[in-house]
Amino acid sequence: MINEQRRLGTGFGAHSTADDVLTGIDLTGTTALVTGGYSGLGLETTRALTRAGARVIVPARRTATAGEALRGVPGSEVQPMDLGDLESVRSFADRFLDTGRTLDIVINGAGVMACPETRVGPGWEAHFAVNHLGHFALVGRLRPSLAPGARVVAVASSGHFLSGIRWDDLHFRGGYDRWLAYAQSKTANALFARHLDRIGAAAGVRAFAVHPGSILTPLQRHVPREEWSALGWITADGRAAEGFKTPSQGAATAVWAATSPLLDGHGGVYCQDCDLAEPATSDDMLVGGVKPWAVDPEAAARLWGLSAELTGVDPSFCGPGRVRTFPGRGL
């Protein structure tokens, strides 16, 4: 719970890069999966993991674009998958399971931010569907491939400050707000890691949520440029505002959470600046920290059950073999 959120004193910080946190770590022989691994923070994550020796699988909706971005990144491979289409997620997972390979690292980094009102599948709001439900289904279906000691990292955001889970209107049918939709999905990412760790730890699978920091990447493509200045993201001359990170610095916390031996014995926690985040003491998202609703175990369990019902996937970690499915309201 929130009292678990105390810094470890890792020696890293906001300015550490993905390569910095991998110093001395050899990932030769390991396999990672990074959604969104061909753009922005995800691309930096893929590059860093492959430089450390990992084989990195990058599922992508736009495979040609992903292939071009990863040209010259040895150790990476692109596979087709659309997080907004649960049949596509199922197909990807089945293909991977059929290879017999195992996964040591999963980083759920893909997502959308502040997009116009969009519905996918059976009318689901796109932020919740893509950022949360797609990843929930993906990890659930890949459960048999997760090696003992595997780590799953959910890329959340300080955007969670703006909203907990809207239990009475998950899909904004009562009126759409693009920032609240994004915020809810980021709270969902953090709660996903909280409950996955709770049920996965006995099988040797640990999960973490991370806030990468404020970084200007293609994630902001739906936010008009004129809003960037109003929001304080850029200076008058168009440069990133003070406190913003480079993409490599932004990728560092997810890479650290996926690999650091300092996290052995920990799990379900929310991380920031390559350490555990402290409880938020203000509403300043640049300062960060974690709000109590993003690490609430009861909310995490409730969301887990609801997500299993919606997707038809129950990643219960209760036994060997392919993940059990049951009729739900998925695609």
BELLIN-V552596 format. One record per residue. PHI is phi in radians with two decimals (none if undefined). BURIAL is + if it has 9 or more other C-alpha atoms within 8 Angstrom, else -. Layout:
[[PHI & BURIAL] [PHI & BURIAL]]
This chain:
[[none & -] [-1.08 & -] [-1.32 & -] [-1.45 & -] [-1.53 & +] [-2.33 & +] [-1.04 & +] [-1.61 & -] [1.31 & -] [-1.41 & +] [1.58 & -] [-1.82 & +] [-2.86 & +] [-1.08 & +] [-1.67 & -] [-1.20 & +] [-1.79 & +] [-1.06 & +] [-1.19 & +] [-1.02 & -] [-1.29 & +] [-1.67 & +] [-0.99 & -] [1.44 & -] [-1.81 & -] [-1.85 & -] [-1.76 & +] [-0.97 & -] [1.56 & -] [-1.71 & +] [-2.16 & +] [-2.10 & +] [-2.13 & +] [-2.25 & +] [-1.30 & +] [1.25 & +] [-1.37 & +] [-2.16 & +] [-2.60 & +] [0.97 & +] [-1.09 & +] [-1.10 & +] [-1.12 & +] [-1.12 & +] [-1.11 & +] [-1.05 & +] [-1.05 & +] [-1.14 & +] [-1.13 & +] [-1.19 & +] [-1.09 & -] [-1.48 & +] [1.91 & +] [-1.34 & +] [-1.57 & +] [-2.09 & +] [-1.68 & +] [-2.10 & +] [-1.24 & +] [-2.61 & +] [-1.28 & -] [-1.86 & -] [-1.16 & +] [-1.14 & -] [-1.10 & -] [-1.12 & +] [-1.07 & +] [-1.16 & -] [-1.12 & +] [-1.71 & +] [-1.05 & -] [1.48 & -] [-1.90 & -] [-1.08 & -] [1.64 & +] [-1.87 & +] [-2.52 & -] [-1.85 & +] [-2.30 & +] [-1.26 & +] [-2.97 & +] [-2.13 & +] [-1.10 & +] [-1.46 & +] [-2.26 & +] [-1.17 & +] [-1.22 & -] [-1.15 & +] [-1.08 & +] [-1.05 & +] [-1.09 & +] [-1.05 & +] [-1.09 & +] [-1.09 & +] [-1.08 & -] [-1.17 & +] [-1.06 & +] [-1.17 & -] [-1.32 & -] [1.36 & -] [-1.34 & -] [-1.97 & -] [-2.00 & +] [-1.74 & +] [-2.44 & +] [-2.22 & +] [-2.08 & +] [-1.52 & +] [-1.90 & +] [-1.26 & +] [3.08 & +] [-2.15 & +] [-2.44 & +] [0.89 & +] [-1.47 & +] [-1.02 & -] [-0.95 & -] [-2.40 & -] [-2.01 & +] [-2.24 & +] [0.96 & +] [-1.46 & -] [1.59 & -] [-1.27 & +] [-1.15 & +] [-1.14 & +] [-1.05 & +] [-1.14 & +] [-1.21 & +] [-1.39 & +] [-1.20 & +] [-1.93 & +] [-1.10 & +] [-1.07 & +] [-1.23 & +] [-1.01 & +] [-1.15 & +] [-1.09 & +] [-1.14 & +] [-1.07 & +] [-1.28 & +] [-1.53 & +] [-0.83 & +] [-1.10 & +] [-1.60 & +] [-1.31 & +] [-1.27 & +] [-0.98 & -] [1.59 & -] [-1.12 & +] [-2.14 & +] [-2.01 & +] [-2.07 & +] [-1.76 & +] [-1.45 & +] [-1.71 & +] [-3.03 & +] [-1.17 & +] [-0.97 & +] [-1.09 & +] [-0.97 & +] [-1.44 & +] [-2.87 & +] [-1.44 & +] [-1.40 & -] [-1.53 & -] [-1.00 & -] [-1.53 & -] [-2.75 & -] [-0.99 & +] [-1.87 & -] [0.95 & +] [-1.37 & -] [-1.64 & -] [2.27 & -] [-1.71 & -] [-2.34 & -] [-1.10 & +] [-1.34 & +] [-1.19 & +] [-1.12 & +] [-1.10 & +] [-1.06 & +] [-1.04 & +] [-1.14 & +] [-1.30 & +] [-1.07 & +] [-1.07 & +] [-1.02 & +] [-1.16 & +] [-1.18 & +] [-1.00 & +] [-1.11 & +] [-1.02 & +] [-1.41 & +] [-1.01 & +] [-1.13 & +] [-1.07 & -] [-1.64 & +] [-1.65 & +] [-1.03 & +] [-1.12 & -] [-1.62 & -] [1.49 & +] [-1.81 & +] [-2.00 & +] [-2.33 & +] [-2.49 & +] [-1.89 & +] [-2.35 & +] [-1.78 & +] [-1.31 & +] [1.82 & +] [-1.63 & +] [-2.49 & +] [-1.55 & +] [-2.46 & +] [-1.06 & -] [-0.98 & +] [-1.50 & +] [-1.10 & -] [-1.56 & +] [-1.68 & +] [-0.98 & -] [-0.98 & -] [-1.13 & -] [-1.30 & -] [-1.02 & +] [-1.20 & +] [-1.10 & -] [-1.47 & -] [1.43 & -] [-1.38 & +] [-2.27 & +] [-1.48 & +] [-1.05 & -] [-1.64 & -] [1.54 & -] [-1.49 & -] [-1.05 & +] [-1.18 & +] [-1.02 & -] [1.72 & -] [-1.41 & +] [-1.77 & +] [-1.36 & -] [-0.97 & +] [-1.18 & +] [-1.18 & +] [-1.16 & +] [-1.35 & +] [-1.09 & +] [-1.18 & +] [-1.13 & +] [-1.14 & +] [-1.08 & +] [-1.11 & +] [-1.35 & +] [-2.32 & +] [-1.23 & +] [-1.17 & -] [-1.15 & -] [-1.66 & -] [-1.01 & -] [1.56 & -] [-1.84 & -] [3.08 & +] [1.31 & +] [-1.64 & +] [-1.86 & +] [-2.01 & +] [-2.72 & +] [0.91 & +] [1.03 & +] [-2.83 & +] [-1.24 & +] [-1.40 & +] [-1.48 & +] [-1.00 & +] [-1.17 & +] [-1.93 & -] [-2.62 & -] [-1.75 & -] [-1.42 & -] [-1.22 & +] [-1.20 & -] [-1.24 & -] [1.43 & +] [1.72 & +] [-2.30 & +] [-1.42 & +] [-1.07 & +] [-1.23 & -] [-1.56 & +] [-2.26 & +] [-1.34 & +] [-1.12 & +] [-1.21 & -] [-1.13 & +] [-1.10 & +] [-1.16 & +] [-1.12 & -] [-1.14 & +] [-1.05 & +] [-1.11 & -] [-1.13 & -] [-1.16 & +] [-1.10 & +] [-1.14 & +] [-1.18 & +] [-1.59 & +] [1.35 & +] [-2.04 & +] [-2.10 & +] [-1.35 & +] [-1.50 & -] [1.00 & +] [-1.76 & -] [3.08 & -] [-1.35 & -] [1.59 & -] [-1.22 & -] [-1.09 & +] [-1.24 & -] [-2.10 & -] [-2.60 & -] [-1.02 & -] [-2.39 & +] [-1.83 & +] [-1.35 & +] [-1.34 & -]]
